Amino acid sequence: MKKFIIVSSFILLVSFRSDAHDHYKHQRTISFPDIPGYTTLKVDLHQHTVFSDGDVWPNIRVEEALKDGLDAISLTEHLEYQPHKGDIPHPDRNRTFVLATNSAKNKPLIVINGSEITRKMPPGHSNAIFLTDATKMLIPDSIEVFREAKRQGAFTFWNHPHWSGQRMDGSAQLTDMHKFLLKEKLLDGIEVVNDLSYSDEALQIGLDNNLTLIGSSDIHGLIDWNYDVPEGGHRPITLVFAKEKTEASLKEALLNKRTVVWFNNTLIGREEFLVPLINSSLTLEGTKYYGKTSILTVKMRNSSSTEYILENNSEYLFYDNTNIITLKANSVTTIEVKVMQNLPELQLKFKVLSAVTAPKTHPSITIPVTVK
């Protein structure tokens, strides 16, 4: 009898854990649709482990990425800052990449070799990814290290240019050294989002200097703890519009600036990529006039992981909402439109308040509606 109770308890425990895991996975997986001509890849290109100043082994970063449904990651350990070297000495700075690659073997995740160039301002901190040998990046000269990255075919981006640890006012500004890096084509991108912060100034610098816009977690602890994932939060990521899901295609897309950043349920990017992403996320599931009225019921599906907050800019008013509506992630929202006459076709126009194309600038979309 005692054995039966133990076995039954074990089966119940396994069943409970399995159900909880499935439910949790369903809630946290990040999803965004493809846009015309491109595959949407979800990436986090700035992360740390115990091989620099992070708190976890590289395999944890792989498991977190798989749970979040990411397509690619880079574990960018500090080259110059190694606080755990007394416990984890590693003269080979590619060691994190090797361990993460082994952990991701036969799994749907691309692991990219990268490192963080860690200097005082200027130039501050920058990432170099798609490296062939991170150890060769141990170069004292702050310009020559970027040249070495480029010799290895790397993609480089300026990390947290607004970080209060190096900018007391929290405002990103180009220095003469950064202008030199740009002139010499040694800098390809800029983080407009890092961890829990966003910078309008960094976004403007990126737009003005034709840089790739990047958003990343810069995670040191656990993703779940830092971003309250069990409560519905999410890590910041970069959405990259690539021709296919390969490392080479991802690199080509980054170099050609085809990105949108997702941060705190807000999308940030150039209009040419941001608007197609919004349009691909929103589809109509049904339209009909309510009874004998001229009130049109419109069911709209949001097939992405972000909420869309829309301001009504069309000529029609809503029957059941103010001019601001929220389309919840991965759900269908019903809107009742006062058309005033039974038109067979019309257009709904919105400003997307939860998307940014430049500081204080939101994109507009038009949704054609055909009544069936």
C-alpha positions as CSV (number, residue, x, y, z in Angstrom):
1,M,0.0,0.0,0.0
2,K,2.8,2.4,0.9
3,K,4.5,1.7,-2.5
4,F,1.3,2.4,-4.3
5,I,0.9,5.8,-2.7
6,I,4.5,6.8,-3.5
7,V,4.1,5.8,-7.2
8,S,0.8,7.6,-7.5
9,S,2.2,10.7,-6.0
10,F,5.1,10.6,-8.4
11,I,2.8,10.2,-11.4
12,L,0.7,13.1,-10.2
13,L,3.8,15.3,-9.7
14,V,5.1,14.5,-13.2
15,S,1.6,15.2,-14.7
16,F,1.4,18.5,-12.9
17,R,4.8,19.6,-14.0
18,S,4.1,18.7,-17.6
19,D,0.8,20.6,-17.7
20,A,2.4,23.6,-16.0
21,H,5.3,23.6,-18.4
22,D,3.0,23.4,-21.5
23,H,0.8,26.2,-20.2
24,Y,3.9,28.4,-19.4
25,K,5.5,27.7,-22.8
26,H,2.3,28.7,-24.6
27,Q,2.2,32.0,-22.7
28,R,5.8,33.1,-23.2
29,T,6.7,32.1,-26.7
30,I,7.3,35.3,-28.8
31,S,5.7,35.3,-32.2
32,F,5.6,37.8,-35.0
33,P,4.5,37.2,-38.6
34,D,6.7,37.4,-41.7
35,I,6.4,40.5,-43.9
36,P,6.2,40.4,-47.7
37,G,9.5,39.1,-49.2
38,Y,11.1,38.3,-45.8
39,T,11.2,35.9,-42.9
40,T,10.9,37.6,-39.5
41,L,13.7,36.4,-37.2
42,K,13.6,37.1,-33.4
43,V,17.1,37.7,-32.0
44,D,18.8,38.9,-28.8
45,L,22.4,39.9,-29.7
46,H,23.7,41.2,-26.3
47,Q,23.8,38.7,-23.4
48,H,26.3,37.6,-20.7
49,T,27.2,34.5,-18.8
50,V,29.7,33.6,-16.0
51,F,32.4,33.8,-18.6
52,S,32.3,37.6,-18.0
53,D,30.0,39.3,-15.5
54,G,26.9,37.2,-15.9
55,D,25.4,34.8,-13.4
56,V,24.5,31.7,-15.4
57,W,26.2,29.0,-17.5
58,P,25.9,29.4,-21.4
59,N,23.4,26.5,-21.7
60,I,20.9,28.6,-19.6
61,R,21.0,31.3,-22.2
62,V,20.2,28.7,-24.9
63,E,17.3,27.2,-22.9
64,E,15.9,30.7,-22.2
65,A,16.1,31.5,-25.9
66,L,14.3,28.3,-26.9
67,K,11.5,28.9,-24.4
68,D,11.1,32.4,-25.8
69,G,11.0,31.1,-29.3
70,L,14.0,33.1,-30.5
71,D,15.8,32.3,-33.7
72,A,19.3,33.5,-32.9
73,I,21.4,34.7,-30.0
74,S,24.9,36.0,-29.3
75,L,26.6,35.7,-26.0
76,T,28.8,38.8,-26.0
77,E,31.2,38.5,-23.1
78,H,33.2,41.5,-22.0
79,L,36.7,41.2,-23.5
80,E,38.3,43.4,-20.9
81,Y,36.1,42.9,-17.9
82,Q,36.4,39.4,-16.4
83,P,35.3,39.4,-12.7
84,H,35.1,35.6,-12.5
85,K,38.5,34.8,-14.0
86,G,39.7,33.6,-10.6
87,D,37.1,30.9,-10.6
88,I,36.6,30.4,-14.4
89,P,39.9,31.2,-16.2
90,H,39.6,31.0,-19.9
91,P,42.4,32.3,-22.1
92,D,40.3,31.2,-25.1
93,R,37.6,33.9,-25.4
94,N,35.6,31.7,-27.8
95,R,34.8,29.3,-25.0
96,T,31.2,30.7,-24.3
97,F,30.4,30.3,-28.0
98,V,31.7,26.7,-28.1
99,L,29.6,25.7,-25.0
100,A,26.5,27.5,-26.3
101,T,26.8,26.0,-29.7
102,N,27.1,22.5,-28.2
103,S,24.1,23.1,-26.1
104,A,22.1,24.3,-29.1
105,K,23.1,21.4,-31.3
106,N,20.1,19.9,-33.2
107,K,17.9,22.7,-31.9
108,P,16.2,25.5,-33.8
109,L,18.5,28.2,-32.6
110,I,21.4,30.0,-34.3
111,V,24.3,30.8,-32.0
112,I,26.6,33.7,-33.2
113,N,30.1,34.2,-32.0
114,G,30.4,37.7,-30.4
115,S,32.2,39.8,-27.8
116,E,31.7,43.1,-26.1
117,I,34.5,45.7,-26.5
118,T,34.5,47.3,-23.1
119,R,36.2,50.7,-22.9
120,K,35.7,54.0,-21.1
121,M,33.8,56.7,-22.9
122,P,34.7,57.3,-25.6
123,P,34.0,55.0,-27.3
124,G,32.3,53.2,-24.4
125,H,30.9,49.7,-25.0
126,S,30.3,48.1,-28.3
127,N,29.5,44.6,-29.6
128,A,31.2,42.7,-32.4
129,I,29.3,39.7,-33.7
130,F,30.0,37.1,-36.4
131,L,33.5,36.9,-35.2
132,T,35.8,34.1,-36.3
133,D,38.2,34.3,-33.3
134,A,37.3,36.4,-30.3
135,T,40.7,36.0,-28.6
136,K,42.3,38.1,-31.4
137,M,40.1,40.9,-30.2
138,L,42.3,41.4,-27.1
139,I,43.8,44.6,-28.5
140,P,44.6,47.7,-26.3
141,D,44.0,50.3,-29.0
142,S,40.4,51.4,-29.0
143,I,40.3,51.9,-32.8
144,E,42.4,49.0,-33.8
145,V,40.1,46.6,-32.0
146,F,37.3,47.7,-34.4
147,R,39.6,47.2,-37.3
148,E,40.3,43.6,-36.2
149,A,36.6,43.0,-35.9
150,K,36.1,44.2,-39.5
151,R,39.0,42.0,-40.6
152,Q,37.0,39.1,-39.2
153,G,33.9,40.2,-41.1
154,A,32.1,41.3,-38.0
155,F,28.9,43.4,-37.6
156,T,29.5,46.0,-34.9
157,F,27.1,48.1,-32.9
158,W,27.3,50.7,-30.2
159,N,25.9,49.4,-26.9
160,H,23.6,51.5,-24.6
161,P,24.9,54.9,-25.8
162,H,22.6,56.6,-23.2
163,W,23.8,54.5,-20.2
164,S,23.9,56.7,-17.1
165,G,27.1,54.9,-16.1
166,Q,28.9,56.7,-18.9
167,R,26.4,59.5,-19.6
168,M,25.3,61.3,-16.4
169,D,22.4,63.0,-18.2
170,G,21.2,59.7,-19.8
171,S,21.3,61.3,-23.3
172,A,23.2,59.6,-26.2
173,Q,25.5,61.9,-28.0
174,L,28.1,61.3,-30.8
175,T,31.7,62.0,-29.7
176,D,34.5,62.7,-32.1
177,M,35.7,59.1,-31.8
178,H,32.3,57.8,-32.8
179,K,32.2,60.2,-35.8
180,F,35.6,58.7,-36.7
181,L,34.3,55.1,-36.4
182,L,31.4,56.1,-38.6
183,K,33.6,57.8,-41.2
184,E,35.9,54.7,-41.3
185,K,32.8,52.4,-41.6
186,L,33.8,50.6,-38.4
187,L,30.4,51.0,-36.8
188,D,27.3,49.4,-38.3
189,G,24.5,49.7,-35.7
190,I,23.3,51.3,-32.4
191,E,21.2,50.1,-29.5
192,V,18.1,52.2,-29.2
193,V,16.9,49.8,-26.4
194,N,19.1,48.2,-23.8
195,D,17.7,46.2,-20.9
196,L,14.9,48.3,-19.4
197,S,15.8,51.6,-21.1
198,Y,15.0,53.3,-24.4
199,S,16.7,56.4,-26.0
200,D,15.1,58.8,-28.4
201,E,18.5,60.4,-28.9
202,A,20.0,57.0,-29.9
203,L,17.2,56.4,-32.3
204,Q,17.8,59.8,-33.9
205,I,21.5,59.1,-34.2
206,G,20.7,55.8,-35.9
207,L,18.4,57.4,-38.4
208,D,20.7,60.4,-39.1
209,N,23.8,58.1,-39.7
210,N,22.0,55.2,-41.5
211,L,22.8,52.7,-38.7
212,T,21.0,49.5,-38.0
213,L,18.6,49.8,-35.0
214,I,19.1,47.3,-32.3
215,G,17.3,46.3,-29.1
216,S,18.7,43.7,-26.7
217,S,18.3,42.4,-23.2
218,D,22.0,42.8,-22.1
219,I,20.9,40.1,-19.6
220,H,23.2,39.2,-16.7
221,G,20.8,37.4,-14.4
222,L,17.8,35.4,-15.4
223,I,15.4,36.5,-18.2
224,D,12.4,35.4,-16.2
225,W,13.3,37.5,-13.2
226,N,14.5,40.6,-15.0
227,Y,11.5,40.9,-17.3
228,D,8.8,39.2,-15.2
229,V,8.1,36.7,-17.9
230,P,5.8,34.5,-15.7
231,E,3.6,37.6,-15.2
232,G,3.4,38.4,-18.9
233,G,6.5,40.5,-19.4
234,H,9.0,40.0,-22.2
235,R,12.6,40.6,-23.0
236,P,13.5,43.3,-25.5
237,I,14.6,41.8,-28.9
238,T,15.4,42.8,-32.4
239,L,13.2,41.6,-35.2
240,V,15.3,41.0,-38.3
241,F,13.8,40.6,-41.7
242,A,15.9,38.1,-43.5
243,K,15.6,36.1,-46.7
244,E,15.8,32.9,-44.8
245,K,16.7,31.5,-41.4
246,T,20.4,31.2,-41.8
247,E,23.4,32.9,-40.1
248,A,24.5,34.3,-43.5
249,S,21.0,35.7,-44.2
250,L,20.7,37.2,-40.7
251,K,24.0,39.0,-41.2
252,E,23.0,40.3,-44.6
253,A,19.7,41.7,-43.2
254,L,21.5,43.4,-40.3
255,L,24.0,45.0,-42.6
256,N,21.1,46.3,-44.7
257,K,19.3,47.7,-41.7
258,R,16.2,45.5,-42.0
259,T,15.2,45.6,-38.3
260,V,12.5,46.6,-35.9
261,V,13.0,46.7,-32.1
262,W,10.4,45.3,-29.7
263,F,10.5,46.8,-26.2
264,N,7.8,47.0,-23.5
265,N,5.0,46.2,-25.9
266,T,6.3,49.0,-28.3
267,L,7.7,48.6,-31.8
268,I,10.5,50.9,-32.9
269,G,11.9,51.0,-36.4
270,R,12.0,52.5,-39.8
271,E,8.6,52.9,-41.4
272,E,9.5,50.8,-44.5
273,F,9.7,47.8,-42.3
274,L,7.5,48.7,-39.3
275,V,4.3,49.4,-41.3
276,P,4.5,46.0,-43.2
277,L,5.0,44.2,-39.9
278,I,1.9,45.9,-38.4
279,N,-0.1,45.2,-41.6
280,S,0.9,41.5,-41.5
281,S,0.0,41.3,-37.8
282,L,-3.6,42.6,-38.3
283,T,-6.2,40.7,-40.3
284,L,-10.0,40.9,-40.5
285,E,-11.9,37.8,-39.4
286,G,-15.5,38.9,-40.0
287,T,-17.5,42.0,-41.0
288,K,-21.3,42.5,-40.9
289,Y,-23.9,45.1,-40.1
290,Y,-25.6,44.6,-36.8
291,G,-29.2,43.6,-37.5
292,K,-31.0,46.3,-39.6
293,T,-28.7,49.1,-38.4
294,S,-25.8,50.8,-40.1
295,I,-23.4,49.8,-37.3
296,L,-20.7,47.7,-38.7
297,T,-19.2,44.9,-36.6
298,V,-15.5,44.3,-37.4
299,K,-13.6,41.5,-35.9
300,M,-9.8,42.1,-36.1
301,R,-7.2,39.5,-35.3
302,N,-3.8,40.5,-33.9
303,S,-1.5,37.6,-34.7
304,S,1.6,38.9,-32.9
305,S,2.9,39.0,-29.3
306,T,2.6,42.7,-28.9
307,E,-0.4,44.8,-28.1
308,Y,-1.4,47.4,-30.6
309,I,-2.8,50.7,-29.3
310,L,-4.6,52.5,-32.1
311,E,-6.0,56.0,-32.4
312,N,-8.9,56.3,-34.8
313,N,-8.1,58.7,-37.6
314,S,-10.9,57.6,-40.0
315,E,-14.0,59.6,-40.8
316,Y,-16.1,57.2,-38.8
317,L,-16.8,57.1,-35.0
318,F,-17.0,53.9,-32.9
319,Y,-20.2,52.7,-31.2
320,D,-18.6,50.8,-28.4
321,N,-15.2,52.5,-28.0
322,T,-13.6,55.9,-27.7
323,N,-11.2,56.9,-30.5
324,I,-8.4,54.8,-28.7
325,I,-8.6,51.0,-29.0
326,T,-6.2,48.3,-27.8
327,L,-5.8,45.1,-29.8
328,K,-4.5,42.4,-27.3
329,A,-1.7,40.1,-28.4
330,N,-2.7,36.9,-30.2
331,S,-6.4,37.6,-29.9
332,V,-9.5,38.9,-31.7
333,T,-11.0,42.3,-30.9
334,T,-14.5,43.4,-32.0
335,I,-15.0,47.0,-33.1
336,E,-18.4,48.5,-33.8
337,V,-18.2,51.3,-36.4
338,K,-21.0,53.9,-37.0
339,V,-20.9,54.0,-40.8
340,M,-24.2,55.9,-41.0
341,Q,-25.1,54.1,-44.2
342,N,-24.7,50.5,-45.3
343,L,-21.6,50.8,-47.4
344,P,-20.2,47.6,-49.0
345,E,-16.6,48.9,-48.6
346,L,-14.8,51.4,-46.5
347,Q,-11.4,52.2,-45.0
348,L,-10.4,52.4,-41.3
349,K,-7.4,54.7,-40.6
350,F,-5.4,54.6,-37.5
351,K,-2.3,56.1,-35.9
352,V,-0.4,53.3,-34.1
353,L,0.5,54.8,-30.7
354,S,2.4,51.7,-29.7
355,A,4.9,52.1,-32.5
356,V,7.6,54.7,-33.1
357,T,9.4,55.6,-36.3
358,A,11.3,58.6,-35.0
359,P,11.3,60.5,-31.7
360,K,7.7,61.5,-30.9
361,T,6.5,60.1,-34.3
362,H,4.0,57.3,-34.8
363,P,3.2,55.5,-38.0
364,S,-0.3,55.5,-39.6
365,I,-2.0,52.5,-41.2
366,T,-5.1,52.0,-43.4
367,I,-7.2,48.9,-43.1
368,P,-9.5,48.3,-46.1
369,V,-12.9,46.7,-45.1
370,T,-15.1,44.7,-47.3
371,V,-18.5,43.8,-45.9
372,K,-19.5,40.2,-46.8
